[in-house]
Amino acid sequence: MKENDKTGIREEKPRKESIIALNKKAYHDFEILNKYEAGIVLTGTEVKSLREHKASLVDAYARTKKGEVWLFNANIPIYKLGTYTNHEPARSRKLLLKKSEIKKLDQKLKDKSLTVIPLKLYFSGPFVKIEIGLAKGKKQYDKREAIKKAEAQRRLKRVRI
């Protein structure tokens, strides 16, 4: 961080992002309404396993519990060089959000038939971050419609080239 001479306000440098895992299935199965960036509470061996870019967000989801947000079914495989301190691969993990964001999420989850799903897991500088999305499930005909649009876009690109 640099301090600006005139205003005395510190300017943050943009952090380098390195993507660990994407949940491509989420964009196919759900309509994403809002996105949130959250921190995630991990153990040491989990971080080492993530540095090897090993993780799966398929079938993972988040829920609010007693004013906290928890991530379930996210698979971070066991670190090969870990000892007895190794972690459980599919344990529930706490997500770090502001209280106001948690309240908004909790309210929206109670009001409508929405769910919170992880979209992307990545390193932001030395920190592990997760992008979660407030999502509404797509119907089968909506999925078919999206596939048709993607096919049409691909055909247009082929013709132009």
Sequence and secondary structure as in RCSB ss.txt:
>XXXX:A:sequence
MKENDKTGIREEKPRKESIIALNKKAYHDFEILNKYEAGIVLTGTEVKSLREHKASLVDAYARTKKGEVWLFNAN
IPIYKLGTYTNHEPARSRKLLLKKSEIKKLDQKLKDKSLTVIPLKLYFSGPFVKIEIGLAKGKKQYDKREAIKKA
EAQRRLKRVRI
>XXXX:A:secstr
 EE TTT  EE     EEEEEE HHHHHHEEEEEEEEEEE   HHHHHHHHTT  B TT EEEEETTEEEEES B
    TT  TT   TT  EEEE  HHHHHHHHHHHHHSS EEEEEEEEEETTEEEEEEEEEEE  HHHHHHHHHHH
HHHHHHHHHH 
